[in-house]
């Protein structure tokens, strides 16, 4: 059976050494005194126990059994309810939640490490918690004080869960087409009627109540996305004293039968005049919901990293033990009938690719977490604004690049196992199936790429991009920094392509969509190059302290710059080829 052991040494390296997070926390008044290096390490160590010992053992059995639907009720696989009860006792749902309502108030830089562990151990289980955390964020940011006081404490506690109800059968990406209606009632509430699909955790047996955040349209709403409002609709209505009352007119019509994440209930939810409460202003619901969606996009990106980490760990173990043939240079394990497959160049290529991309992703997720902490807690207005702009720029990259490369790493891990990777008992095929959805939900990766290039770069005229690349250039300009030349060349390539696309987009609107996916990948590889240079910088200065660990960092950085960063050359060529070849084939000829 596959195992997961949280990469605590690497997480501490990223947090404490590369980003010097404890020093940052100490200068932010809201965090100073709340969290330091020792606190962070203690939380990570406890999280490693919870994820490795409690949740990971349920991953395969949960996949085999799956969530079950019967007469509107959903049951999670055996062991999930007991594990969830233990999980919420540790306060994990509210780890980075608002302390005013019972959250622990921990920084996002720390939370992203925990989320990686959670997805690495059991992606299906992780989703129930992730949706609740995201719903809490939206309620905290946009709901009335009365709604916050009623709903946030039991949600942070984990007794109540949250869901995000956007998609309808005819309306996925284009939310302006939704048909769910909200009719005002005399008491200030609303009657919500409509059907939503693909609702993660819309029904389950883990919590006492489920708080649905539902997009719907008021009777006088403008057409399109400007006419969408957001409503809080509990599964069970809540009395004035906070106790549970009567059931609301909310039901689960069915659950989907999926390729992966089978233990996560993906529901069709029906609202038949259900009682709901407006969150935020009328017709401004999409902006309020994006508070949750952006949280979920980073979280789902981290699913890609976590899945890749587990795939790598198991492939590495297998490659060290599986004996096949002799090394090209002659026998290595001379006392055995063959050498372990880790001696073979192609196996090492696959393992190093997985290692380099996963550790690069962990550093990038931590950087985004750092910017989220600065945007939320900094007392310097300029620093806060800069961080907010970087978060907006980097969120689509994190969601799409983490999951595209995370899926690739899961496939590579399966490939290392050879035929055994295709067999259920070895566990590798489940990671391929489970992580595949991460490229699709929370906005497909193609949509993320359009958002990055069209809205965050072209419409922004490259201002946010330059905020990011200026940090890379400043690092590379410091004396003695490793890979400075390669890094500056890569940044120049990204900036040149961005400028070229600015001009092309004015001539032909198809150019944005034609280039967007390759552009996002180009951006991702350049960002990882900066982070690998930073990690190599720390490693070369600390080599004597822990030689084995830091030598491995330096070797992986060398592999990244020599074998992976050159992919930006072909990506640039694809982008500059333009959109013409996409439209040379008549529609009828497809």
KOLPADREN-783554 format. One record per residue (C-alpha): x negated, y negated, z; residue in one letter. Coordinates in steps of 0.5 Angstrom, whole numbers, plus 500, padded with zeros to 3 digits. Each point is the difference from the previous one (the first is absolute). Example, Ala and Ser with C-alpha at 12.3 -4.5 7.8 and 13.67 -1.06 7.14 Angstrom:
KOLPADREN-783554
475509516a 498493498s 
***
This chain:
KOLPADREN-783554
500500500x 497493498x 498496506x 499492501x 495497505x 501493500x 493496497x 499496507x 493499499x 501497493x 506496503x 496497505x 495498495x 504496496x 504497506x 494498504x 494500496x 502498493x 506495502x 498499507x 507500502x 499499507x 497494499x 506497496x 505503505x 496496506x 501493496x 507501498x 504498507x 506504498x 495506500x 495498505x 500504507x 505505496x 495504496x 493501500x 495506497x 501504506x 508499500x 500502492x 495506501x 505503505x 506499496x 497503494x 498506504x 507501503x 502499493x 496505497x 502505505x 508499498x 499500493x 495506500x 503504505x 507499500x 502498493x 495503495x 502507503x 507498497x 498498494x 501507496x 505503504x 504493499x 499501492x 502507500x 507499504x 501493497x 506495503x 507503500x 506497498x 507502502x 507497501x 496493500x 495502505x 493501499x 495504504x 493499500x 495507500x 499504506x 495496505x 501493497x 505498506x 496502505x 494497497x 504494499x 502499507x 492501502x 498495495x 505494502x 498501508x 493498497x 503493498x 497502493x 506497496x 499493503x 493500500x 499493496x 507498502x 502493504x 499501507x 505495501x 505506499x 496506502x 495501495x 492501502x 498494495x 494503498x 496497494x 502503493x 492502499x 501505505x 507502498x 498502493x 495505503x 505503503x 505500494x 494504496x 500505506x 508501500x 500501492x 494504500x 503505505x 507500498x 503495494x 507502501x 500499508x 496494499x 506497495x 505500506x 496495504x 497496495x 507498497x 502498508x 494496500x 501496494x 508499502x 498497506x 495495497x 506498495x 504499506x 495497505x 499495494x 507498497x 505502505x 504496505x 497500508x 507504501x 498506495x 493500502x 501501508x 505505498x 497505495x 492499501x 499503507x 503506498x 497500493x 493499503x 501505505x 502505495x 507502502x 503497494x 497500493x 500495494x 501501493x 500496493x 506500496x 498497493x 501505494x 507502497x 501505494x 500495495x 495495503x 493501502x 495495499x 505495497x 503499507x 504494497x 505506497x 502502507x 508501501x 500501508x 505495502x 500496507x 507497502x 500495506x 504502506x 503495505x 495502506x 494498496x 499507497x 500503493x 504506497x 494503496x 502505494x 496504495x 495505499x 493501501x 495505497x 493502502x 501498507x 494503504x 502502507x 507497499x 503506504x 496505505x 500503506x 494497504x 503493503x 507498503x 501495495x 498497493x 500493498x 501499493x 497494496x 505499494x 500496494x 507497498x 503495497x 505495503x 507498496x 497494498x 493502498x 497497494x 498505495x 493504500x 495500505x 502493503x 506503502x 498506505x 501499508x 497505505x 504503505x 499504506x 504506501x 500505505x 501508500x 504499506x 503493503x 497497506x 504497506x 498494503x 496503505x 496504495x 503506501x 502504494x 507500498x 505503494x 497503494x 499495494x 503501493x 493502498x 499508497x 495504497x 503503493x 494504499x 492501500x 496500494x 496507498x 493497499x 493502497x 497498507x 501497507x 505505501x 501499507x 501493499x 508499499x 501496494x 507498500x 506498496x 504495505x 507498500x 503493503x 507500500x 502494503x 494501506x 499494505x 494496498x 497494502x 496495496x 493499501x 497493498x 504496495x 505502495x 497501493x 493500503x 500507501x 495503495x 495495503x 501503507x 500507498x 493499497x 498499507x 501507501x 498502493x 493497500x 499504506x 502506497x 496499494x 494500504x 502505504x 501505494x 494498497x 497502507x 503507498x 496501494x 494499505x 502504505x 502506495x 493499497x 497501506x 503506502x 499503493x 492498501x 500503507x 502507497x 497500494x 493498503x 501506505x 502505494x 494498496x 495501506x 503507501x 502503493x 494504497x 500500492x 494500496x 493497501x 498493500x 497498493x 493499503x 500507503x 503503506x 501496506x 504505505x 494505499x 503505505x 507500497x 503503493x 501493498x 500493501x 505496503x 504496495x 498493503x 493501496x 503499494x 500493496x 507500498x 502502507x 496495503x 503495495x 507501502x 498500508x 496493499x 506497496x 505502505x 495498506x 498493496x 507498498x 503502507x 495496504x 501494496x 507500500x 500501508x 495493500x 505497495x 506502505x 496497506x 499493496x 507500498x 502501507x 495495502x 503495496x 507501503x 497499507x 497493498x 507498496x 504502506x 495498506x 495495498x 501493503x 496497494x 505498495x 495500494x 498507502x 507502501x 502498493x 494503497x 502507503x 507499498x 498499493x 495506500x 505505503x 505498494x 495501495x 497507503x 507503502x 501503493x 493502499x 500504506x 507503499x 498502493x 493501500x 500504506x 505505498x 497501493x 494502502x 502503506x 504505495x 494501496x 496502507x 506505501x 499503494x 493500500x 500504507x 505505497x 495501494x 494501505x 504506503x 501503493x 506505499x 501500508x 502492499x 506502496x 502505506x 505498505x 496503506x 494496499x 504493501x 496496494x 506500495x 505497506x 495494500x 501499492x 507501501x 501496506x 496494498x 503499493x 506497502x 495494503x 499498493x 508499499x 503497506x 500494503x 499497493x 497504495x 492499498x 502497494x 504495503x 495498505x 495499494x 505495497x 501497507x 492499500x 499498494x 506496498x 502496506x 493501505x 495498494x 503497494x 506496503x 495498506x 495498494x 495504504x 500496506x 501506505x 495504496x 494495501x 502500507x 498507500x 494500495x 497494504x 499505506x 497505496x 495495497x 498497506x 498507503x 496502494x 497493500x 497501507x 492503500x 499507500x 507503499x 501506497x 502501493x 501492499x 499501492x 504505499x 506497504x 499493497x 500503493x 507504502x 503493503x 498496494x 504506495x 506499505x 500493499x 498500493x 506505498x 505496505x 498493496x 501504493x 507502502x 502493502x 499498493x 503506497x 506500504x 502493498x 500503492x 503507502x 504501506x 499508498x 493499502x 501500508x 504507500x 495503495x 494498504x 503500507x 498508502x 493499498x 500494503x 502502507x 495506499x 494495498x 502496506x 500506505x 493502498x 497493500x 503500507x 497506502x 494499498x 499494504x 503504506x 494505499x 495495499x 502497507x 500507503x 493502497x 498493503x 502502507x 497507499x 493498498x 499496506x 503505504x 496506497x 496502507x 506500504x 504506497x 496502494x 504506497x 506495500x 497494497x 496504495x 507503498x 503493499x 494498496x 500506495x 508499499x 499493499x 494502495x 505505496x 506495500x 495494497x 497505495x 506505498x 507496502x 499493499x 498501493x 507501498x 501493500x 497500493x 505504497x 506497504x 497493497x 500503493x 507503501x 503493502x 497496495x 503505494x 506496502x 507502499x 501501492x 498507500x 506501505x 505497495x 497504493x 505506501x 507499498x 505501506x 503506496x 493503499x 499502507x 
***
